[in-house]
Amino acid sequence: MERHLEHSSSRPFPFRWLLPIGVLAALVALWALVVRINNLPPYVLPSPGQVLETLVSDRVVLFQSMLVTLETTVLALLLAAAGGVALALIFASARIVEFSLFPIAVILQVTPVIAVAPLMLIYLSTDTAVLVCAWIVAFFPVLSNTTLGLNSVDPNLRDLFRLAGASRWQTLLRLKLPTALPYFLGGLRIAGGLALIGAVVGEIAAGSAGQGSGLAFRIVESAYRLNIPRLFAALLLISLAGILIYAALSLLSWLVLRRWHESELGGA
């Protein structure tokens, strides 16, 4: 049993990618087969080939929209990371502030962003409203995970620092922050996908109002015009953007943790 588990966990790296790629290829083939057998028109369900043709023919418009969505997502993620870490540090140093403000952060997280987006469009410009929607959903994972990491310091190490006469700043820089770093990076990976979702929701709300230029706006526009191949092409680019963001943040986590933390050492 142990040998089998050891063998399965040590499979070559390409094998881990070939399986999902094979499943995806099978699903695309099934999709093409369903369209061909039922002779479905493009405005009902386009074939994969038609989606790729649209992606090539409309590449200028679609890739410009993709850059707009990615710019909003990355900016919201950076603001969420900075704000989440700053507030988590305040929470760790003053528990009364945590007890006072953390419920408000929870309220922001559990309120559906699709319900907040139209309200934002009333009081803010379109770009700012979309950015705020993306920030709202990305902020809480960073705050929650970083706060958990700062509060997860080994009590024995904390006592050791106290006995050694370490100041609060030394304890923070050399003990609490390294302990919280894996938690922060885990929250950042979650926040990356959520920031993209928030940006898309905000753009859909803006697109419904006839404004915007991101990928979600192209989806709304294509739906109104029954240009379903372009709608699918925009959806494909949104998926690729999400994969790109997750891969970049996973690479960042690996580069930072690979030499000292168990989560990355175990996968080496």
C-alpha positions in Angstrom: 0.0 0.0 0.0 2.8 2.4 1.0 4.7 1.5 -2.2 1.6 2.2 -4.3 1.1 5.7 -2.7 4.8 6.4 -3.1 4.7 5.4 -6.7 1.6 7.5 -7.5 2.9 10.6 -5.7 6.2 10.4 -7.6 4.7 10.3 -11.1 6.6 12.6 -13.6 5.5 16.2 -13.8 4.1 16.0 -17.5 1.7 13.2 -16.4 -0.1 15.6 -14.1 -0.8 17.9 -17.1 -1.5 15.2 -19.7 -4.6 13.9 -17.8 -6.5 17.2 -17.6 -5.5 18.1 -21.2 -6.8 14.7 -22.3 -10.1 15.2 -20.5 -10.5 18.7 -21.9 -9.7 17.4 -25.5 -12.4 14.7 -25.0 -15.0 17.3 -23.9 -14.2 19.5 -26.9 -14.5 16.5 -29.2 -17.9 15.7 -27.7 -19.0 19.3 -28.1 -18.1 19.2 -31.8 -19.8 15.9 -32.2 -23.1 17.2 -30.6 -23.1 20.2 -32.9 -22.4 18.1 -36.0 -25.0 15.4 -35.2 -27.8 17.8 -34.4 -26.8 20.2 -37.1 -27.1 23.1 -34.6 -26.8 26.7 -36.0 -24.1 29.0 -34.6 -26.7 31.2 -32.8 -27.8 28.2 -30.8 -24.4 26.5 -30.2 -21.3 27.2 -32.3 -18.8 24.5 -32.9 -15.3 24.7 -31.4 -13.9 25.5 -34.9 -16.3 28.5 -35.3 -15.3 29.8 -31.8 -11.6 29.6 -32.8 -12.3 31.3 -36.2 -14.1 34.1 -34.3 -11.2 34.4 -31.9 -8.8 34.9 -34.8 -11.1 37.2 -36.8 -12.0 39.4 -33.8 -8.7 39.1 -32.1 -8.0 42.9 -32.0 -11.2 43.7 -30.2 -11.2 40.7 -27.9 -7.6 40.9 -26.8 -7.9 44.7 -26.1 -10.9 43.9 -23.9 -8.9 41.1 -22.3 -6.2 43.6 -21.4 -8.8 46.0 -19.9 -10.2 43.1 -17.7 -6.7 42.0 -16.7 -5.7 45.5 -15.8 -8.7 45.9 -13.5 -8.1 42.5 -11.9 -4.4 43.0 -11.2 -5.0 46.5 -9.8 -7.8 45.2 -7.6 -5.6 42.3 -6.4 -2.7 44.7 -5.5 -5.0 47.0 -3.6 -6.6 44.0 -1.8 -3.2 42.6 -0.9 -1.9 45.9 0.5 -5.1 46.7 2.3 -5.6 43.1 3.6 -2.0 42.9 5.0 -2.2 46.4 6.6 -5.5 45.7 8.3 -4.3 42.2 9.4 -1.3 43.8 11.1 -3.5 46.2 12.9 -5.8 43.3 14.0 -2.8 41.3 15.3 -1.5 44.2 17.3 -4.9 45.4 18.7 -7.5 42.7 19.2 -10.2 45.3 20.1 -9.8 46.7 16.5 -10.2 43.1 15.2 -13.4 42.6 17.2 -14.7 45.9 16.0 -13.9 45.8 12.3 -13.8 42.1 11.3 -17.6 41.7 11.3 -17.8 44.6 8.8 -15.3 42.7 6.5 -17.4 39.6 6.8 -20.5 41.7 5.7 -18.6 42.9 2.7 -17.6 39.3 1.8 -21.1 37.8 2.1 -23.0 40.6 0.3 -23.4 39.4 -3.4 -21.2 41.7 -5.6 -23.9 41.5 -8.3 -26.2 43.3 -6.0 -23.6 46.0 -5.1 -22.4 46.6 -8.7 -25.5 48.7 -9.9 -25.2 50.8 -6.8 -21.5 51.5 -7.4 -22.4 52.6 -11.0 -24.7 55.2 -9.6 -22.1 56.9 -7.4 -18.8 56.1 -9.2 -17.4 56.3 -12.7 -17.6 53.1 -14.7 -13.9 52.1 -14.3 -13.9 52.9 -10.6 -17.1 51.0 -10.0 -15.7 47.9 -11.7 -12.5 48.2 -9.7 -14.3 48.5 -6.4 -16.4 45.4 -7.2 -13.2 43.4 -7.9 -11.6 44.8 -4.8 -14.5 43.9 -2.5 -14.4 40.2 -3.3 -10.6 40.0 -3.3 -10.0 41.8 -0.1 -11.5 39.3 2.5 -9.4 36.2 1.6 -6.1 38.2 2.0 -7.3 39.8 5.3 -8.7 36.5 6.7 -5.7 34.3 5.8 -3.1 36.9 6.9 -4.8 37.4 10.2 -4.9 33.7 10.7 -1.2 33.4 9.9 -0.3 36.2 12.3 -2.3 34.6 15.1 -0.8 31.1 14.4 2.7 31.8 15.8 4.1 28.9 17.9 3.7 30.0 21.5 7.1 28.4 22.4 8.9 30.5 19.8 7.0 33.6 21.0 8.2 32.9 24.5 11.8 32.3 23.2 11.7 35.7 21.5 10.4 37.3 24.7 13.2 35.7 26.8 15.8 36.9 24.3 14.6 40.5 24.8 13.3 40.9 21.2 11.3 44.1 20.6 7.8 44.0 19.1 9.2 45.0 15.8 11.8 42.3 15.9 9.2 39.7 16.8 7.0 41.0 14.0 9.7 40.9 11.3 11.5 37.7 12.3 8.7 35.6 13.7 5.1 36.7 12.9 5.6 37.7 9.3 7.5 34.6 8.2 4.8 32.5 9.9 2.0 34.4 8.2 3.7 34.4 4.7 2.4 31.0 3.6 -1.1 31.9 4.8 -0.9 35.2 2.9 0.2 33.6 -0.3 -2.6 31.0 -0.1 -5.1 33.8 0.4 -3.6 35.7 -2.5 -4.2 32.7 -4.8 -7.8 32.6 -3.8 -8.1 36.4 -4.2 -6.7 36.3 -7.7 -9.6 34.3 -9.0 -12.1 36.2 -7.0 -10.7 39.6 -8.3 -11.3 38.3 -11.8 -14.9 37.3 -10.9 -15.5 40.7 -9.3 -14.2 42.5 -12.4 -16.4 40.4 -14.7 -19.5 41.0 -12.6 -18.8 44.7 -12.5 -18.3 44.8 -16.3 -21.5 42.9 -16.9 -23.4 45.4 -14.8 -21.7 48.2 -16.7 -22.3 46.5 -20.0 -26.0 46.2 -19.2 -26.0 49.9 -18.8 -24.3 50.3 -22.2 -20.9 51.2 -20.8 -17.5 49.4 -20.5 -14.9 47.8 -22.7 -13.8 44.6 -20.9 -14.4 41.0 -21.9 -17.7 40.8 -19.9 -19.0 43.9 -21.8 -18.2 42.0 -25.0 -20.2 39.0 -23.7 -23.2 41.3 -23.0 -22.8 43.0 -26.4 -22.6 39.6 -28.2 -25.6 38.2 -26.4 -27.7 41.2 -27.5 -26.6 40.8 -31.1 -26.9 37.0 -31.0 -23.2 36.8 -31.9 -22.8 33.5 -30.0 -19.4 32.5 -31.4 -17.9 35.8 -30.2 -19.6 35.2 -26.8 -17.9 31.8 -26.5 -14.6 33.3 -27.6 -14.8 36.0 -24.9 -15.7 33.2 -22.3 -12.6 31.3 -23.5 -10.4 34.3 -22.9 -11.8 34.9 -19.5 -11.0 31.3 -18.6 -7.5 31.7 -20.0 -7.1 34.9 -18.0 -8.1 33.0 -14.8 -5.6 30.2 -15.5 -2.9 32.8 -16.2 -3.5 34.6 -12.9 -3.6 31.3 -10.9 -0.4 30.0 -12.5 1.4 33.3 -11.9 0.4 33.4 -8.2 1.3 29.7 -7.8 4.7 30.3 -9.3 5.2 33.3 -6.9 4.3 31.1 -4.0 6.7 28.4 -5.1 9.5 30.8 -5.6 9.1 32.3 -2.1 8.5 29.1 -0.2 10.4 26.4 -2.0 13.5 26.5 0.1 12.0 26.5 3.6 8.3 25.7 3.8 6.8 22.2 4.0 4.0 23.0 1.5 6.5 23.4 -1.3 9.3 21.1 0.0 6.9 18.2 -0.1 6.1 18.7 -3.8 9.8 19.0 -4.8 
